[in-house]
Amino acid sequence: MEFNNSQLYKLSFTTPLHISNERGDYSSGSAIIQSDALYAAVCWAWNALGKPEWIDDLPTNSFGLSSCFPYNGKTLFFPRPRFTYAYDKDANQDDTAIRKKIKKAEWVDLPILEKMLAGNDPGFNNAENFTGNFWSSNKFDGIHFLQSAVVPRVMVPRDGQADTSIFYIEKHFFEKDAGLYFLAMYSSTVIQQRVEAAFSFLAEEGMGTDRNVGHGKFTFTSSEFPTLNIQSKFNLCYSLGLFLPESKDAIAQLFSSPQKGYELVKRGGWLSEPYQTWRKKHVYMFKEGSVFATTSHKNLFLMGATVDLKPTSVHTPIQHAIWRCGRTIFIKF
């Protein structure tokens, strides 16, 4: 199936955002929305819009999504590629403090990403180019565009029998010209229109936790994905979302390059309405920024499998599959 249409969407949040992480408690949250959760949100929105047939007749490979990553104005941040490469070291890179900052960096901007994927020295190795876990080609002091705060909330039992309890929740706030962005690839204009209808609905309903109190509302714009300038000597690919290989044979091919690099993340969690008291099975996926060998000839392509996480160890009233999408977008370099 051909994917000739790719779009970049910027989400500008008008209310605080809380995304649950692997810890599963409210006091610590993630600043990004991962691709499998984004895919699930689209399907949930279609059902809420009264269009379950859009889910039923949806081939798993008719569109693909990246995870949501931070942006600040025109600067897009990407997950730091997790692969090993060699380049000429200069004096700055011999500085232990700079090497630690590079290792700590989770996010890099587009100029640094292009140089890393090409196997070149990214340059920009002064202390002013690092703030927290961000590595930027532009010097900046402090991460002002993305802030978080842990605030108390009160839980009042509905039956009035138990005591009121206090819990804490981490909220993320973005400046006016900042937020999260993601990349989408479509097989047809019809699929694109359906996905954008889902995000129009989600913009009003909210994303993440505590949507019932107004969290996670946003507006969004779309544009073409910027052309990457990569002259690379490798034959690798770089993931923009959570990735689940289709088979053991596929893993063997992916691992065939010595430059590969990856991290794993455990995905699962609670089901949504009306089955909130049931937990899904868990699955491990490769995180964003993982790097593998590839035989693809396309600059952007989709790869990965979808798995059923319906609980099987306990009896549940659920009569349908609980799909988790491990298919995402890759950049070839």
N, C-alpha and C positions, 0 to 999 in steps of 0.2 A: 504494500500500500504506500502511495506517495504522500509526503507531507510537504507541500509546497508553500504553505502559509504558516509563518511564525510571527508571533506578536509578543511584545513586552508590555506588561501591565504594571502601573504604579498605583499602590493603595495608599491613600492619605487618610490616616485615622483621625476621626473627630472626637472620639471618646477613648478612655484608657483601654489597654489590651492586656489580657492574661492568657497565656498558652501553657497548658500543663506540660511538664517534662517527665522524664523517667522516674523521678522521685515520687511523683504522684501526690504531693502535698501543695497546698495553696501558697505557702510562704516563699516558694521558689518557682519561678516560671521561666519559660524560654522567650527570647526576643524574636524568634522566627517561627514560621508556620511551615511544617515539612510537607513534602509532596504527597505522601499517602493521605495525610489529613486533609489537604487541599482537594484531592480527588474525591474523598469521602464527602466533603462539604458540598461539592457540586451535585453529587447524587442525592444527598439529603435535600438540597434546595429544589431539585427537580420533583421529588416526591411531594414536598410541601407546596409546590406550585400546581399540584394536580396533574403532573405529567410523568407518572411512573412508567409509561410506555417508552419514554426516552431512555430510561435505564434498561428496560427489557430488550430493546433493539439496538443497544449500544455495543458494538464490537470493542473488546478491550484495547485494541490498537488504533481506534479512530481519532484519538487525540492524546497528547502527552503534556504533562506539567512539570515544571521545576519546583523546588522549594521556594519559599519567600525569603528574600535576603534584604538587608537594609540598604537604603539609598539616602543621600543628602544632597539636595538640589539636583545637579546633573551628574553627580558622582555615584556610580554603582559599585557596591562592594560585593565581592565574590568569596566563597570559601577558599582558604589557602590550599593549593594543590598538595596532596599528601603523597609525594613521590620523591625519589632520590635522583639527583642529577649532579654533574660536576661542571664547574666553571672556574675561571681564573679568579682567585681571591685577591682582593685589594686590602689595604691597611685597615679600613673600617671593619671588614668582615673578620679580621683577626682579633678584633676587640671582643672580649668575652661578653661584655654587657650587650653589645649589638647582636651577637649570636643568640643570646638568651631572648632578646626581644623578638627576633625572627621566629624562634621556636614557639614563643608564646602567642604570636599573631594568629588569629582565627580568620580575619577578614583582610582582603587585599583589594585595591581598586583596579580598574581595567588596565592602565599602563603597566603596573607591576605584574598582573596576571599574564599579559601577553609575553612579557620577557621571561617569566618563569616557565611558561609552557614551551617557549622556544629554546629553553635550556641555557639562557643567558643570565648574566649577573643583573638582577633587577635595578642596581644602582641605589638610589634613595635609601641609603643605609645610615643616615644620621639620626640621632636620638629624637629630633623634632618630627621625624616621619612616623613615629610610633606613639600611640595613645591607647592605653589599655590593651585590648586584643585587636586593635585596628592598625593596619600598615598602609599608609597612603603616600602617593607620589607628591602630594601637596602637604606642606607643613601645617599642622594644626595643633592647638593646645586645648585639650579637653574634648570629650565626646558630648557636645551640647545638644546635638540633634536627636539623641536617644537617651532618655533618662528613665529611671525606675524608682519606685518607692514601695516599701512594705507597710501596709495600713491595716488597722484592725477592722473586723466585721463582726456582727452579732448574729448568731443563729438562734431563732426563736422556734421551739417545737410547735408543730401545728395542733397537736392534741392538748397542749397546755399542761401536760402531766410532768414532763421533764424540765430541768432547770435550763434557763437561757445560758448559752456558752459563747465565748469569744474565740475567734480564730483570726489568722492573719493571711493576707493575700498580697502578692507582689503584682503591681501594676506597671506597665510600660507606657511611656508617653513620648510622642514624637513632635518635633517642631513643625511649623506650618508647611515648609517646603521639604519635608522628610517623611519617611515611612518605610514600607516594604514593597518590593517588586518581585515579579516572577515572570517566567517565560512560558509560553504555550505554543504547541505545534498542532495543526489541524489537518485532517484529511479532506475536508470539504467546508464550504461556506456555511452549510446547514448546521454542521457540528459546532462551528465557531459561534453562530448566532445562539444556539442552545446554551453553550457554556457561558457566554456573556449575559444571557438572561438569568442564569444562576447567580452570577456575581452581582447583577443589579439587585436581585432579591437579598443576597447575603449582605450587601452594603447597608440595607435598611434593618435587617435582622441582627447583624453583628456576627463576628467571628470569635472563636475561642470560648472561654469560660465566662459564666455570669452574664450571658446575653440578656437575661430577664431583667437585669438592673441597668441595662444600657451600654454594656461593655462591647468593644470591638466593632463599632460602626465606622464606616469609611466611605469615601468617594474614590473613584478610580478613573484613570485615563489609559489609553493604549497608544502604542507607537511601534515602529519596526525595531527589531533587535539590532544593535550596532554591529557593523562589520568588524570582525576580529582580524588583526594584522599579526599573523603568526607564521614565521618562517622556521619550521621545526625540523630537527634531524631525527625525531622519534616517530614511532608508529603506534601512538597511544591515544586513549580517550579519557576524558575528565567529566565526572558526573555532576549534574546540577540538581540532583534530588536523591531520595532514598532508592536503593537499587537491590532487587532480589533476582539472582541468576535463575535461568530456566532449568538448568540441569547440572549434574556433576561434570559432564563433558564440557559444558560452557565455562565452568569455573576453571578447568584445566587450561583452556585456551586463554582466558582472561589473565591468568597468572603466568603466562609464558614469557613475559618480559621481566628482566631483572630490575627495571625502573618502576615496577608496580608499587603502589602504596595505598593503604586504606585504613579505615577504622570501622568498627561494627557498632550498631546501636540496637537495643532490644525494643521492639514495638508491640503494643498490645493495648491494655487499658480497658475501661468500662464501655459497655454498649450505650447507645443513645436511646432516647424515648422510643417505645415505652418499656424498654428492657434495662433500665439503669442499674438494677441490682445484679446484673450478670456481667462477668468478666470474659473478654475474648481470650482465645489462646494467644500465645506469644510467638513471635518470629524475629530472627535476627536479620538485619539488612545492612548493606554497606552505606556509610554516611556520605553526605555531600562532600565533594572534593576528592573522592577516591579516584585512583588512576589505574587503568588496566590496558593490556594489549588489545588491539582491535584490528579487524580485517575490513572495516567499513571504508568506503571511498567518499562518504558524504561528510561535510563539515559539521552538520547538525543531524543527529539521528536519535531514534528511540530504541530502548532495549530494556528487558526485564519481564518478570512474570507477576501474575496476580494469584493470591493464595486465599483459601477459605479459612477463616479463624473462628468459625462457629464452635462454641464449647461442646466437647464430646465426653469429658470426664464426669459431667453431671447432667441430669435430665432437665431440659429447658423447654419452654413452650415455643421456641423459635422454629419456624418451619422453613426458613429460607437460608441461603448462604450468607455469611458475613465476610464480604470480600475486603482484602487489603491489597492496594495496588503498589507493587514494587517495580513498576515500569516508569522510567523517567528519561530526561533529555541528556544527551552526551555531546560534548564538543570534541571533535577529532583534532589531534595535533601531532 
